[in-house]
Amino acid sequence: MSTGPHLLDLEPGNYYFCACGRSRNLPYCDGSHQGSAVQPFVVAVSEPQNVAICACGRSATRPYCDGSHKADAGH
Ligand code: FES
């Protein structure tokens, strides 16, 4: 089953996106990675923008979606 990205409107600021998949506030990091070797993705936004954040964990350009979730279909 494919999982589409999180579509977000981001205002300027720093964002921490979950890389471990354990956050209860996906796609944002909630600190649940602590105790593991995984660190969140840090994104600095300088002007308002729309982003697609990977939700399937397969993107080669995480934290951004690269369309890899579509490969789930038919497999
Ligand atoms: S909770 Fe997943 S990287 Fe922080």
Backbone and ligand atoms as CSV (ligand in chain L), in Angstrom:
chain,resi,resn,atom,element,x,y,z
A,1,MET,N,N,0.853,-1.183,0.000
A,1,MET,CA,C,0.000,0.000,0.000
A,1,MET,C,C,0.893,1.239,0.000
A,2,SER,N,N,0.616,2.182,-0.870
A,2,SER,CA,C,1.464,3.363,-0.954
A,2,SER,C,C,1.088,4.363,0.128
A,3,THR,N,N,2.064,5.150,0.515
A,3,THR,CA,C,1.863,6.179,1.512
A,3,THR,C,C,2.288,7.491,0.917
A,4,GLY,N,N,1.351,8.376,0.677
A,4,GLY,CA,C,1.678,9.675,0.101
A,4,GLY,C,C,2.387,10.551,1.111
A,5,PRO,N,N,3.030,11.598,0.617
A,5,PRO,CA,C,3.799,12.478,1.501
A,5,PRO,C,C,2.905,13.369,2.356
A,6,HIS,N,N,3.518,13.940,3.374
A,6,HIS,CA,C,2.868,14.978,4.177
A,6,HIS,C,C,3.036,16.281,3.412
A,7,LEU,N,N,1.941,16.924,3.045
A,7,LEU,CA,C,2.002,18.197,2.319
A,7,LEU,C,C,1.843,19.323,3.326
A,8,LEU,N,N,2.868,20.161,3.423
A,8,LEU,CA,C,2.901,21.183,4.461
A,8,LEU,C,C,3.151,22.566,3.878
A,9,ASP,N,N,2.551,23.575,4.508
A,9,ASP,CA,C,2.862,24.969,4.211
A,9,ASP,C,C,3.747,25.455,5.356
A,10,LEU,N,N,5.016,25.683,5.061
A,10,LEU,CA,C,5.957,26.065,6.112
A,10,LEU,C,C,6.241,27.556,6.086
A,11,GLU,N,N,6.209,28.138,7.277
A,11,GLU,CA,C,6.618,29.526,7.458
A,11,GLU,C,C,8.108,29.525,7.784
A,12,PRO,N,N,8.769,30.665,7.639
A,12,PRO,CA,C,10.200,30.718,7.956
A,12,PRO,C,C,10.475,30.225,9.374
A,13,GLY,N,N,11.553,29.469,9.503
A,13,GLY,CA,C,11.931,28.934,10.807
A,13,GLY,C,C,12.706,27.652,10.633
A,14,ASN,N,N,13.057,27.048,11.759
A,14,ASN,CA,C,13.776,25.777,11.728
A,14,ASN,C,C,12.820,24.651,12.068
A,15,TYR,N,N,12.902,23.584,11.315
A,15,TYR,CA,C,12.006,22.443,11.493
A,15,TYR,C,C,12.821,21.178,11.683
A,16,TYR,N,N,12.291,20.289,12.518
A,16,TYR,CA,C,12.952,19.013,12.786
A,16,TYR,C,C,11.990,17.916,12.376
A,17,PHE,N,N,12.366,17.205,11.316
A,17,PHE,CA,C,11.503,16.149,10.805
A,17,PHE,C,C,12.018,14.787,11.248
A,18,CYS,N,N,11.109,13.944,11.632
A,18,CYS,CA,C,11.446,12.620,12.149
A,18,CYS,C,C,12.149,11.768,11.091
A,19,ALA,N,N,13.235,11.132,11.491
A,19,ALA,CA,C,13.961,10.218,10.628
A,19,ALA,C,C,13.853,8.778,11.119
A,20,CYS,N,N,13.331,8.596,12.344
A,20,CYS,CA,C,13.318,7.254,12.934
A,20,CYS,C,C,11.981,6.557,12.793
A,21,GLY,N,N,10.919,7.317,12.526
A,21,GLY,CA,C,9.600,6.729,12.372
A,21,GLY,C,C,8.865,6.501,13.677
A,22,ARG,N,N,9.456,6.856,14.814
A,22,ARG,CA,C,8.830,6.606,16.116
A,22,ARG,C,C,8.014,7.767,16.649
A,23,SER,N,N,8.152,8.923,16.032
A,23,SER,CA,C,7.459,10.103,16.552
A,23,SER,C,C,5.947,9.887,16.573
A,24,ARG,N,N,5.310,10.435,17.597
A,24,ARG,CA,C,3.847,10.407,17.669
A,24,ARG,C,C,3.268,11.668,17.062
A,25,ASN,N,N,4.134,12.497,16.522
A,25,ASN,CA,C,3.710,13.756,15.913
A,25,ASN,C,C,4.293,13.869,14.499
A,26,LEU,N,N,4.237,12.775,13.729
A,26,LEU,CA,C,4.795,12.775,12.373
A,26,LEU,C,C,4.143,13.854,11.529
A,27,PRO,N,N,4.896,14.509,10.658
A,27,PRO,CA,C,6.268,14.175,10.282
A,27,PRO,C,C,7.329,14.816,11.158
A,28,TYR,N,N,6.909,15.468,12.243
A,28,TYR,CA,C,7.880,16.175,13.077
A,28,TYR,C,C,8.503,15.242,14.112
A,29,CYS,N,N,9.731,15.548,14.467
A,29,CYS,CA,C,10.423,14.837,15.545
A,29,CYS,C,C,9.799,15.220,16.877
A,30,ASP,N,N,9.562,14.248,17.741
A,30,ASP,CA,C,9.059,14.535,19.091
A,30,ASP,C,C,10.042,14.075,20.168
A,31,GLY,N,N,11.259,13.735,19.735
A,31,GLY,CA,C,12.276,13.318,20.691
A,31,GLY,C,C,12.318,11.817,20.926
A,32,SER,N,N,11.417,11.070,20.284
A,32,SER,CA,C,11.351,9.625,20.509
A,32,SER,C,C,12.583,8.882,20.008
A,33,HIS,N,N,13.402,9.553,19.185
A,33,HIS,CA,C,14.620,8.902,18.677
A,33,HIS,C,C,15.686,8.780,19.756
A,34,GLN,N,N,15.525,9.480,20.862
A,34,GLN,CA,C,16.570,9.481,21.883
A,34,GLN,C,C,16.860,8.065,22.352
A,35,GLY,N,N,18.157,7.767,22.450
A,35,GLY,CA,C,18.585,6.418,22.808
A,35,GLY,C,C,18.930,5.584,21.602
A,36,SER,N,N,18.637,6.106,20.398
A,36,SER,CA,C,19.012,5.431,19.163
A,36,SER,C,C,20.106,6.254,18.488
A,37,ALA,N,N,20.641,5.753,17.387
A,37,ALA,CA,C,21.685,6.474,16.656
A,37,ALA,C,C,21.097,7.454,15.655
A,38,VAL,N,N,19.773,7.480,15.549
A,38,VAL,CA,C,19.111,8.312,14.535
A,38,VAL,C,C,18.917,9.738,15.047
A,39,GLN,N,N,19.155,10.679,14.164
A,39,GLN,CA,C,18.917,12.090,14.463
A,39,GLN,C,C,17.887,12.623,13.476
A,40,PRO,N,N,17.099,13.606,13.896
A,40,PRO,CA,C,16.091,14.153,12.978
A,40,PRO,C,C,16.728,14.945,11.838
A,41,PHE,N,N,15.970,15.130,10.770
A,41,PHE,CA,C,16.381,16.007,9.680
A,41,PHE,C,C,16.112,17.439,10.125
A,42,VAL,N,N,17.094,18.300,9.967
A,42,VAL,CA,C,16.938,19.701,10.327
A,42,VAL,C,C,16.796,20.507,9.041
A,43,VAL,N,N,15.708,21.243,8.941
A,43,VAL,CA,C,15.444,22.046,7.745
A,43,VAL,C,C,15.252,23.500,8.164
A,44,ALA,N,N,16.057,24.390,7.568
A,44,ALA,CA,C,15.928,25.822,7.819
A,44,ALA,C,C,15.163,26.431,6.648
A,45,VAL,N,N,14.030,27.023,6.961
A,45,VAL,CA,C,13.182,27.638,5.935
A,45,VAL,C,C,13.328,29.151,6.026
A,46,SER,N,N,13.704,29.790,4.910
A,46,SER,CA,C,13.942,31.231,4.923
A,46,SER,C,C,12.766,32.029,4.374
A,47,GLU,N,N,11.900,31.370,3.617
A,47,GLU,CA,C,10.708,32.058,3.116
A,47,GLU,C,C,9.580,31.040,3.022
A,48,PRO,N,N,8.333,31.482,3.110
A,48,PRO,CA,C,7.200,30.551,3.098
A,48,PRO,C,C,7.263,29.633,1.882
A,49,GLN,N,N,7.015,28.370,2.103
A,49,GLN,CA,C,7.063,27.424,0.990
A,49,GLN,C,C,6.192,26.214,1.278
A,50,ASN,N,N,5.787,25.573,0.193
A,50,ASN,CA,C,5.034,24.325,0.284
A,50,ASN,C,C,6.016,23.190,0.096
A,51,VAL,N,N,5.949,22.194,0.956
A,51,VAL,CA,C,6.869,21.061,0.842
A,51,VAL,C,C,6.098,19.754,0.940
A,52,ALA,N,N,6.698,18.717,0.357
A,52,ALA,CA,C,6.162,17.366,0.463
A,52,ALA,C,C,7.196,16.556,1.237
A,53,ILE,N,N,6.829,16.174,2.463
A,53,ILE,CA,C,7.742,15.458,3.340
A,53,ILE,C,C,7.460,13.957,3.260
A,54,CYS,N,N,8.501,13.203,3.036
A,54,CYS,CA,C,8.381,11.743,2.874
A,54,CYS,C,C,7.687,11.096,4.073
A,55,ALA,N,N,6.710,10.237,3.784
A,55,ALA,CA,C,5.999,9.513,4.835
A,55,ALA,C,C,6.265,8.020,4.762
A,56,CYS,N,N,6.889,7.550,3.675
A,56,CYS,CA,C,7.085,6.104,3.511
A,56,CYS,C,C,8.476,5.656,3.923
A,57,GLY,N,N,9.396,6.611,4.037
A,57,GLY,CA,C,10.754,6.277,4.446
A,57,GLY,C,C,11.666,5.800,3.330
A,58,ARG,N,N,11.200,5.792,2.098
A,58,ARG,CA,C,11.998,5.264,0.990
A,58,ARG,C,C,12.650,6.330,0.129
A,59,SER,N,N,12.281,7.565,0.312
A,59,SER,CA,C,12.822,8.610,-0.544
A,59,SER,C,C,14.335,8.693,-0.432
A,60,ALA,N,N,15.008,8.933,-1.553
A,60,ALA,CA,C,16.458,9.133,-1.564
A,60,ALA,C,C,16.804,10.564,-1.210
A,61,THR,N,N,15.777,11.414,-1.110
A,61,THR,CA,C,16.022,12.824,-0.805
A,61,THR,C,C,15.318,13.228,0.486
A,62,ARG,N,N,15.203,12.296,1.444
A,62,ARG,CA,C,14.573,12.611,2.710
A,62,ARG,C,C,15.239,13.825,3.354
A,63,PRO,N,N,14.470,14.723,3.986
A,63,PRO,CA,C,13.099,14.459,4.399
A,63,PRO,C,C,12.061,14.702,3.305
A,64,TYR,N,N,12.489,15.073,2.112
A,64,TYR,CA,C,11.528,15.377,1.053
A,64,TYR,C,C,11.097,14.123,0.298
A,65,CYS,N,N,9.880,14.156,-0.204
A,65,CYS,CA,C,9.350,13.083,-1.031
A,65,CYS,C,C,10.010,13.117,-2.415
A,66,ASP,N,N,10.398,11.955,-2.935
A,66,ASP,CA,C,10.925,11.883,-4.301
A,66,ASP,C,C,10.051,10.987,-5.188
A,67,GLY,N,N,8.872,10.640,-4.682
A,67,GLY,CA,C,7.958,9.813,-5.472
A,67,GLY,C,C,8.154,8.317,-5.271
A,68,SER,N,N,9.105,7.920,-4.434
A,68,SER,CA,C,9.402,6.492,-4.249
A,68,SER,C,C,8.209,5.710,-3.699
A,69,HIS,N,N,7.280,6.379,-3.012
A,69,HIS,CA,C,6.114,5.677,-2.460
A,69,HIS,C,C,5.257,5.078,-3.562
A,70,LYS,N,N,5.341,5.645,-4.768
A,70,LYS,CA,C,4.557,5.120,-5.878
A,70,LYS,C,C,5.024,3.754,-6.321
A,71,ALA,N,N,6.262,3.410,-5.987
A,71,ALA,CA,C,6.810,2.099,-6.361
A,71,ALA,C,C,6.123,0.974,-5.591
A,72,ASP,N,N,5.406,1.330,-4.524
A,72,ASP,CA,C,4.703,0.315,-3.735
A,72,ASP,C,C,3.574,-0.331,-4.549
A,73,ALA,N,N,2.975,0.444,-5.431
A,73,ALA,CA,C,1.841,-0.058,-6.188
A,73,ALA,C,C,2.246,-1.200,-7.103
A,74,GLY,N,N,1.540,-2.281,-7.024
A,74,GLY,CA,C,1.780,-3.394,-7.917
A,74,GLY,C,C,2.876,-4.339,-7.469
A,75,HIS,N,N,3.441,-4.096,-6.267
A,75,HIS,CA,C,4.501,-4.987,-5.792
A,75,HIS,C,C,4.063,-5.723,-4.546
L,1,FES,S1,S,11.364,11.186,16.893
L,1,FES,FE1,FE,12.100,10.305,15.047
L,1,FES,S2,S,13.930,11.409,14.635
L,1,FES,FE2,FE,13.204,12.258,16.469
